[in-house]
Amino acid sequence: MSDYAKALGARLRAIRNQQGLSLQGVEEKSGGRWKAVVIGSYERGDRAVTVQKLAELANFYSIPIAELLPDARPVRGGDPATKVVLNLERLGQLPAELAGPLARYAATIQSQRGDYNGRVLSIRGEDLKSLAIIYDITPGELTDQLITWGVLAPDARPAMENMDA
C-alpha cells in the first residue's frame, strides 16, 4: 500500500467521522449505494478508488472533492496549527460591547463551515492574532481576557504563550 493510499484513506475516514457516521451509517444513509465493506477498504487503502468514485463520495458527503484529497489543504511549515476551542455558550452570555467582535468572527466561521452546534467552536491559534488586532491588544493579552471571560479554558494559556511574536 502506498503512502498516498494511506493518506487518502485517512482523509476519507476523517471526513466520515466528522459527519458522525459509522461505516454502517454510510451504508444506511446512502440507501445501500455505498457498502460499509467498500468504504472501509477505501479507508484502509486496501482498494483503489477511482476519480469518479471520489467525486460521488464528495457529493454524498456534500463537500468539495478537493477536501477528500490528502494534499488539498495548504501545507504549512513548522508545528501544526494550535487549535483554540471557544465556549460559544459563554460567549453568548457576554455583553455585545465586550465580545461583539469575537461573536461576529465566530458567527462568520460557523456560517462558512455550516457548523451550528452552538456549544463550542474550534479556531486556529493564528486566528487569535487577527482578533488581537481587532481588540488592539497582544495575542497573549487577548488569551488572558478570553480566559477571564470564560470563553477559553485556562489550560489554553501554555499553548498560546508564543503567539505574541
N, C-alpha and C positions, 0 to 999 in steps of 0.2 A: 504494500500500500504506500503510495507516495505521500510526501509531507503535505502537498496541496490537497489531496483527497481527505486527509485527516483534518486539515484546517477547514475545508468546505463542510465536512460532516459536523465539526464542532460548531460552525456558524449556523447550520441548519438546526441543530439541537438547541442552540441558544435562542433562536427565533421562536421555535416551538415552545420552549419553556417560558419565554417572555409572554407568550399568549396564553399561558396556563393550560396547555394541552398535553396530555399523555399521548403515547403512540396510539393507544386505543381511542383516545379522544379525537385524534386527527381522522381516524377511520370513520368514527361515528359522525363527526361534524361534516365530513365530505360525502356522506351517504355511501361509503364504500369505494369512492373514487380513488382514494389513497389508502392502501392497505398498510396496517401497522408494521408488518414484516418488511415491506419495501422501504418505508420511511426509515425504519431502524437500520436497514442495510446501507442506505444513503448516509445516514448519520455516522455509522461506524467506518465508512469508506470502503465497505466490502463490495459495493455495487456502484458502477459508474452511472452518473446521472447526466442526461443529455441537456443541452441548452433549452430545448423545447420543454422538457420536464421541469427544469429550473424556473422557466417563465410561468408554467402552470402552477408550480408551488408558490411562487411570488404572488400570483393572482389569488390563490387560495388563502394565503396569509395576509393579503391586502397590503403588500409592501412593494416598493420598487425592487426590481430584480437585482440591482446592484447591491442591495442590502444583504442578499444571500451569499455574495461572493466575499471570501475572506480578505481579499486585498482591496475591497471597495472603499473602505474607510481610510482617511488620511493617516499616513504613518508619521509618528512623532518620535523625535529623538529623546533620549533620556528616560526617566522614570515614567510609568503610566500616569495619566492624569489623576489627581486626587479627587475623590468623589466626596461631595458635600451633600448631606441629607437635611433638607429643610422640613421643619414641622409646620405643615400648612394649617393645621387646626389652630395652633398658637398664633401663627401669622395673621389669621383671620380675626383674632381677638384684639389685635393691636390697633391703636388709633391710626387713621389714614395719614395724619401729619407726621407720624414716626415712620411707618412702614409702607407708605404708599408706593415709593419707587420699587421696593423689593416685591411688593404684592403684584404690581403691574408686570414686572420682569417674570415672576413665577407664572402668572396667568398666561403670558405670551408663550413661555416654554410649554406649558400644559397644552395650549392650543396647537402648537406646532407638532407636538408628539401625539395628540389625541389622548392624553393621559389625565383622566379626571378622577383619580381615586380619592382626592380631597384630603388625604391624611398626611402624606409625605411627598416630597419631590426631590429627586437627585439632580444635582447640577455639578458641573466641573469646578474644581478649585480655582481654575483660571477665571471663571465667571465672577468670583469674588473681587478680582482686580477691577473688572468693569464696574461692578456695583460700588466698590470703594470710591471710584472716580465720581460716580453719581452723588454719593454721600459726602464727597470731599474730605475723606479720611483715608488712612492707610488700610490695606487689607487686614493687617493684624488688629487694628482698632475696630474695623467692621466685624471681624470674627468675635472679638470680645463683646461688642454690642449685641450681636445676634445671640450669643450665649446668654447674656443678661436678659434679653427679651424672651428667652426660652424657645427661640426658633431653631437654634443649633445646639446640639448636645455638647456638654462641657468637654467630653473626650475628643472633640474635633480640634481643639486648640493645638495639640502637638503636631497634627498633620498639616496645620496651616502655618506653622512657625516660619517657614521660608518664603511665604507669599509676599513679604514686604520688599523683596529685592527688586 
